[in-house]
Amino acid sequence: MFVRNCWYMAGWSRDFGIDELKAVTMLNEQIVIHRKSDGGLVALQDRCCHRFAPLSLGRIENDDLRCMYHGLKFAPSGKCIEIPGQSKIPPQACVRSYSIVDKYSGAWVWMGEPALADESLIPEFVGIDDPRWAMLPGRMDYKANYMLINDNLLDLSHIPFLHRYSLGASLTPEGVSRPVVTRLERSVRIQNWLKAESSQMIGSIRGMRTEIWQTYDFVAPGVFLLRADMYPLGTAVQFPEREPSGVEPLHRQFTCQAVTPLTENQTCYFFAYGPWRQEAELMESFYQLGLKAFNEDRTMIEAQQVNINRSHGAAMITTVSDSALSQFRRMMDKMMKDEAQGIAAGSSSLDSEARA
């Protein structure tokens, strides 16, 4: 159901304050996160080993966490260091401690084998603090399986239809070229051209028709990183199926998104979307546009999940636009199989590169 030997985004960095306990659910596991006095993060199983009380209802004491049911106190390592009225602390008095890293404006939790936690596997998420972009953070919860959201992000041919009043307002289906899909070890890269009518929102190209070079990586277990560069008409003819070189874009925009399963049919979706820094005054407009579009996605995907629940296992058909999502699903299936066989993260037998 889940790939566990991966980093999952638990929240934006700004969501976790010092002396504040935050309960989160990830992959059917309850976790409590807090920030230490030195700024580092701690993630522990949200269940006291004594009577299973939630530690998120506890109290922080000098970076340790005290359960406020019977007073057991736990160090950031998860080891119990104090039991009121009892001098001897048994070795089994502990809770699980999760590896957690504060990076790219987000808190990333390793949900698998602790010994395999490798910070180099955290996707290059960019985040809202990157000086190149002007973005605001967002979060949206879905009543749907996380792979349906992954599928949606891996096939953007839906934009002229589902988002015809938001992101796709200036696009037509005929103006979207067939993407080039490249499979990498832990990600899929999708690149293509789009032709757009004039934009009423983007200051630098207001009133102009443009061609958009769109390139994005979708990284296991569910991180979406997309850059869209807008060029004058005719650029796509000069650079078919590849990124332009030696031509300055009229405008650039970026979005970073992370899909985190909460349970089998509940998912958290983190997103940020905005223009390059030189048009930072458009940041709020981009956020509102993204929010509108992502709510359109949620409405459709939650309705899709209802139909799937009623389908009694009926099979879906595939189309040519499903190439990237099919490759990514095979990748995830292989990663889950490798985990079941005890193969370390980052050393599976996935094809290093394939083109579709």
Secondary structure, DSSP 8 states (H G I E B T S, - for coil): ----SSEEEEEEGGG--BT--EEEEETTEEEEEEE-TTS-EEEEESS-TTT---GGGSEEETTEEE-TTT--EE-TTSBEEEBTTBS---TT-B--EE-EEEETTEEEEE-S-GGG--GGGS-----TT-TTB--EEEEEEESS-HHHHHHHHH-GGGHHHHTTTTTTTTEEEEEE---EEEE-SSEEEEEEEEEE--BSS-GGGBT--EEEEEEEEEETTTEEEEEEEEEETTHHHHSTTS--SS---SEEEEEEEEEEEEETTEEEEEEEEEEBGGGGGGHHHHHHHHHHHHHHHHHHHHHHHHHHHHSTT------GGGHHHHHHHHHHHHHHHHHHTT--TT-S---S-EE-
